[in-house]
């Protein structure tokens, strides 16, 4: 199942010289944000180590910001805020490690996947901690999606960032029905 119908637009962008790894155009960022809003509701996933966690999505700020809240355990949660910034879709991740990486939607050449990569962040100087450097989301059905994240050590260099490996994808299942369409 397609996450969003971006294939036609991505083909046009490719024909006019867009290259993978370059931030995608305004229309695609808007479409991608619209696709992400389809996740509004509550979802559950299981990490490779067996830990179950929930992720919820809700809109705020007049529908211009998508709030993603991860409940990782008692008194442990993280949050990612998605919003448009001109022709870009940004994701700012508020991590329990105390840092706030900011990522941007990129064209990775896969129209089924929404991929984000690191732009900048705050509190990345704390040694012994890591921060989110990349992640992707792929809708796999009406009630499922997958996600994978890549973390890098704070203070790492470009070679360490390139060598970082993504986490195994986690499949999430909707645990509440989506709100009825108006």
N, C-alpha and C positions, 0 to 999 in steps of 0.2 A: 504494500500500500504506500502510496506517495505521501510524504509528509506535507509537501506543498507542491503546487504545479509550477516549478521554476525552470523546468527543462527548456522550454521555448525561449525564455528570457536569457538563460545562461548560454544557449546556442548563439543568440544574437550578440551577446557580450563577447563571446569567443571570436566570432567573425569580425568584430570591430576592434579586436586586439586585446581583450581582457585576458589576463593570465592567472592561473591558479595562484593563490597566496595573496592576491590583491583584494582589498575590501570591495564588496559588491555594491552595485549601484542602488540609488534611492528606492526605486520600485521594488527591488528584491529585498532590501532591508525591511521595507514596509510589509511586504508579503510574508517574510520570515517572522516578523513580530506577530502578524495575524495568525500564523500557524502555531506559534508558541502559545497564544491565548487559548487555543483549543485544549490546552492542558489544564485549564482552570478546574480545580477539584483536588481530591486527595488520592495519592498513589502509594504503593508499597513496593519495596525492592529488597533483595538479599545480596549482601556483599559476598565475595568469594569465601570469606571465613565463616559464613553462615549468619552473620548479624543481620537481623531484620531492621529496617528503618522506614520511615514514611517521609514523603515529600508532598507538600501542598503548594498549589498555585492559586493566586488571586490577583485581580486587577485593582489598582488604586490610582489616585491622581487623575480622576476623570477618564480612566481607561487608557492612560498613556504610559503606565508603568506596570509591568508584571512582576509580582513578588513571588519568589520561589523560596520556600522555607523547608529546610531539612531538619527533621527531628531524629537525632542520632542516638539519643539515650536520655535518661532523666537529667534535666538541666543542661543538655548539650544540643545546641542547634546552630545551624549556619543559615545564611540568607544570601540570595543573589537577586539583584534588581536588574531587570531588562528594560531598556528604553531606547528610543530613536534619538540620534544626535545628527541632524541634517541628513546626509546620505548614508549614515552608518547605524548599525544596531549594536549597542554596547551592553555588556553584562558586567556589573560590579559585584564581586563576591566578598561577603563579609564572613571571614573564617574564624572558627573558635581558636585558631592559633594567633589571633590578634592582628592579622594583616588583611589588606583590602586590594587584591589585584583587580585591575580593570582589563577586560577582554573585548575584542571586536569580532563581529561576524566576518568570516572570510569565504571566498569561493575556493573550495578545495577540489572542485571538479566533480563532486558527487551530488547530483540534484536531490537525492534522497536524504541527505544529512545536513544539519545545521552545525557548522564548525566554527568555534571561537578560538582566538589566540591572544596571547598576552600583549598588552599595549604598555601599561605602566601600573604602578600601585603604590600603596603607602604601607609603612611599617615592615618593609622587606629587609631591613638591615639586621633583624634579630637573628643571631647565629643559632644553629641547632633546630631551626624551624624550616618549614617549606611553604611554598605557595602554589596555588593553581596557575598553571601556565597555558594549558589548552584543555578544551573539552568539546565533545560533540554529542548531539541528540539526534536520534532517528526514530520516527514513528513507525512501529511495526504492525499495528492493527488499530482497530477502534478503541480497544481497551488496554493496549500495551505500547510501550516505547522502550528504547535502549539508550544508555548513556555511558560514556567513558571519559575519564579525566586523566590528565597528566600533571603531576606535581614535580617541582624542582626545588632543590635546596636554596634557601636565601643566600645571597652573595655568590651564587654560582656564575660561571662564565658562559659564553656562547657555546663552547664545546660541550659543557655539561648539560645545557638546555637541549642541544641537538641529540645527545645521548639518552635523554630521559625517555622512559618507556611508559606508554599509557596503561592505566589500570584495565583489568578485564572488564568488558562491558557488563553492565547490570541491566536486567530486564525489570521494568516497573509495570505493575498491573493496577488499573483503576479500582479503587475500593468504594467510590461513591459514583453514582450516575452523574453525567454532565447536566448542567442546568438546562431546562428546556429553552429552545430558540424562541425569540420574541417575534 
